[in-house]
Amino acid sequence: MTGFRNFVLKGNIIEIAVGLIMALAFAAVVTAFVAWLTSLMPDSVSNIFSDTEPFGAFMNAVISFLLIATVVYFFIVMPYTKAKERFFPSKEEGTPADIALLEEIRDLLAHGNRPV
C-alpha cells in the first residue's frame, strides 16, 4: 500500500492527466486547422482531402499528426529538455565509489595481495 501511495503522491498521475487533457484540446484545434487549410485548396485537390473519401480522411489524419508532433517537439520537448539540463544537470560520468572499491579489491586479489 505504501508503494501505491508514493506513486499517487509523486504527482505523476496529475501530470499525465493534464497532458492528456491538453493533447485532446490541441488535437481539436489542429483538426479544425487542417480542415480550414484543405478548404483553401483548389477544388480538384480539396476533393482528394474531403472527409467523405477514405484517402482524404487518412491524409487529414496524417497532416494532423505531423502538425501535432512538430508543435509538441518544438514547444514542449525541446524546452523541457533544455530546462531539465539547466536546472537538474546529469551526474558526472565515472565509476561510483562502491564499484571503484570492488575493482580495487579485485585488482589486489589478482596480484596476490601485493600493492599495485
Contacts in CASP RR format, 6 or more apart in sequence:
PFRMAT RR
TARGET T0000
AUTHOR 0000-0000-0000
METHOD contacts of the structure
MODEL  1
MTGFRNFVLKGNIIEIAVGLIMALAFAAVVTAFVAWLTSLMPDSVSNIFS
DTEPFGAFMNAVISFLLIATVVYFFIVMPYTKAKERFFPSKEEGTPADIA
LLEEIRDLLAHGNRPV
7 13 0 8 1.000
23 68 0 8 1.000
26 68 0 8 1.000
26 71 0 8 1.000
27 64 0 8 1.000
27 68 0 8 1.000
30 64 0 8 1.000
30 67 0 8 1.000
30 68 0 8 1.000
30 71 0 8 1.000
31 60 0 8 1.000
31 64 0 8 1.000
33 67 0 8 1.000
34 60 0 8 1.000
34 63 0 8 1.000
34 64 0 8 1.000
34 67 0 8 1.000
35 51 0 8 1.000
35 60 0 8 1.000
37 63 0 8 1.000
38 46 0 8 1.000
38 49 0 8 1.000
38 50 0 8 1.000
38 60 0 8 1.000
38 63 0 8 1.000
39 46 0 8 1.000
41 49 0 8 1.000
47 53 0 8 1.000
48 55 0 8 1.000
48 56 0 8 1.000
48 59 0 8 1.000
49 56 0 8 1.000
49 59 0 8 1.000
49 60 0 8 1.000
50 56 0 8 1.000
51 57 0 8 1.000
51 60 0 8 1.000
95 103 0 8 1.000
107 116 0 8 1.000
108 114 0 8 1.000
108 115 0 8 1.000
108 116 0 8 1.000
END
